[in-house]
C-alpha cells in the first residue's frame, strides 16, 4: 500500500511495523514530510498526551487493583520469597556475618531500588505488560519482552516444584512422631543408609525424593511427587486463572501469614537455649571479608534476585496501577520491607539453629564422656564440663584419634548450616524435631514456606501471563483457558523433576535457566529506558505521575552506576560458568553423604540451550525489524507498534531522514493530518 499526503508519496506498509518515517526535512516544493503510524481506532495512543500534558489512559479495558493494599501486598508477596528465608542467612554466615549487611545495603541502594523504579514506573506509565512496553519504546527492542517471558517460563516450571516438596512435607507434618525424627527400623536396627547420615537426610533423599545416584539415571517417576506436583499446579491455576481479579484476593493470606509465622518462631526461638550463640555467630562482623570482591558480587546478586527483577512481573503489577499512583513511594516501601524481612528471617533462622547446635554439642560431649568413663579417665557421666575439658586437654592427638573422639565445637556446628533445600528440608527440620510439640512447629514452618512460594509464583506467572494477554490473538480467548493451557504445559515439563534425578535437574535449572538470561534482560531494560526512551523523558514521566522530580541520586544510578553493576554481574556470571566446571550434589546412599559430580555433556548442552533461548530473541527481533525481514508480525500491544519520542542518544537508531531541520517549527506545531484506511488510523 502506498499513501500520498500533500503530494508526497509514502512508503509501503511493513505488515504490522511502524511505517518508516518520511523525509521530514523541508523540501524544494515547500512541503514537509509526515510520519505514518498505525493504531486501531477507538483506542488511546499510549505515547500521546493531550495539550495539558496529561498522562495516557492506556487500555480502558485493562484490569486494575481494587485498592492500594491489594497492590502493596501483591508486590510484597512477590518480592519477599523463599530466598529471604533460605539464602540470605547463608550469605550472611559465609560472607562476613554482620559485615555482609554493608555491601547488601550498598547494592540495594545503587542497584536494586533504581531498577525497581524503572520496571514499576514504566509499567505504570505505559499501562502495558513487558512485551508492550519495550515495543512502545522502539520496535527493535521487542525482543526484550520475549526474552523476559521465556526466562520467566523456565523459572515458573521449576519454582513450583519447591512448592510441591513443601506440600509433601506439610502433609507429613501432621504425623506424630514426625517421620523424619528417627531412622526407620529393619530387623530391629536402624536402616544402614539412615544410620550413616541422619533421620532428616534419609527422609529427604530416600523417602521424599528416592534420589537416583546421578542425573544420568532417572529412577522412574515417583507417584507421590507427581500427585503433589499436580496439586501445586492446580492450586496455582485457581489462584491466577482470572489475573489479579483472582490472585489479588489470595495475596492477603500469602503476604501476611509468613510474617505471623516468623513472629511466632521469633518469640519461641529467642527463648531457646543457645539462641544467643546462634545470633552471635551470624552477626559478628568479620570486616576483613569486605576486601573480597566475591562478597560484593554475592550482595549484588542477592539484591537482584530477591527483588524479582527482569521477570516482567513488576512491569505487570505497575500496569494495573492508576496513572497518578506514587510509584516512587511504593518502591522505597517495598525495598525497605524486603531488606528488613531478610534480616528478620535471619534472626529467626539462626536463633533456632543456635539451639540445634547447642544440643548437638551437648550430645557430642556425652559421647566423649562415655569413652572417657569406659577408659576409666572419668569417674562417671555426671561430672561437670570443667572436669571433662581438663581431661580432654591432657590427651595427646594419637589417643584422641585411636579412641575416635568427636570434635565438639559450637562454631563447627553452626558453620555447617546449609542454604536452599538443604536448609529447609534437612537442617531446619532437624531443629524442629528438637522443639516440644514438633508437629505443630513443622505445620507452621511448611505453611509459611507454602505461602512464600505461592506469593512469588503468583507474581512470576502474572508477569508471563500479562505478556501473553497483551497479544491481541490471545485477548480473544478467555483468561482461564489460556492460563489452564500454560499451567498444563508447565506441569508436563515439570514431570522431569518428579523422577529420582528431580533435585539434580532443579539445581541445573536454578543455576542456568534464570541467571545469565535475567541479567542480560535487566541490563537491556536499563539501557532501553535511560538511553533510548531517554532519562529526561522518564524523569518527566515520574514527575507527572508522582509530583516529585527524580534528582541526582536517581540520575547517577540510572545512567552510570546501575548499568556498571549489572555489567559486572553479567561478566562474572559468564566467567564463573566458563572457568569453573559446574557440578551438582548427588546422593550416595551407600555412604550416606552428598558427593559433587560434574554435569554430563548432554545436560550442559540443555543448559546452554536454555541460556541461548533466553537471550536470542533480543538480537533476532532487532535484526528482523531493522532489516524488515519479518513480513508477518503479531499485534502485540493494543494494536500499535510505533516509534516513541527518543533522545539524541539514539541517533544511531534513526535514519538521517528522520532528523528535523532546525529551521522547521517543532513537530507539535505542524499541521496534523489524519485519515482512516481499513482498521488503521493514518496520522501526519
ABEGO torsion letter per residue (X at the ends): XBBBBGGBBBBBBAGGBBBBBBBABBBAAGBBBBBBBBBBBGBBBAABBBAAGBBBAEBAABBBBABAAAAAAAAAAAABBAAAAAAAAAAAAAAGEAAAAAAAAAAAAAAAAAAAAAAAAAAAAAGBBAAAAAAAABAAAAAAAAAAAAAAAAAAAAAAAAAAAAAAAAAAAABOBBAAABBBBBGGBBBAAAAABBAAAAAAAAAAAGBBABAABAGEBBAAAAAAAAAAAAAAAAAAAAEAAAAAAAAAAAAAAAAAAAAAAAAAAAABBGAAAAAAAAABBBAAAAABAAAAAAAAAAAAAAAGBGAGAAAAAAAABBAABBAAAAAAAAAAAAAAAAAAAAAAAAAAAAAAAAAAAAAAAAAAAAAAAAAGABABAABBAAAAAAAAAABBAAAAAAAGBBBBBAAAAAAABBBEAAAAAAAAAAAAAABBGAAAAAAAAAAAAAAAAAAAAAAAAAAAAAAAAABAAAAABBAAAAAAAAAAAAAAAAAAAABAAAAAAAAAAAAAAABAAAAAAAAAAAAAAAAAAEAAAAAAAAAAAAGBBBBAAAAAAAAAAAAAAAAAAAAAAAAAAAABBBBBBBBBAAAGBBBBBBBBAAAAAAAAAAAAAAAAAAAAAAAAAAAGABABBBBABGGBBBBBBBBAAAAAABBAAABBBAABBBAAABBBBBBBBEABBBBX
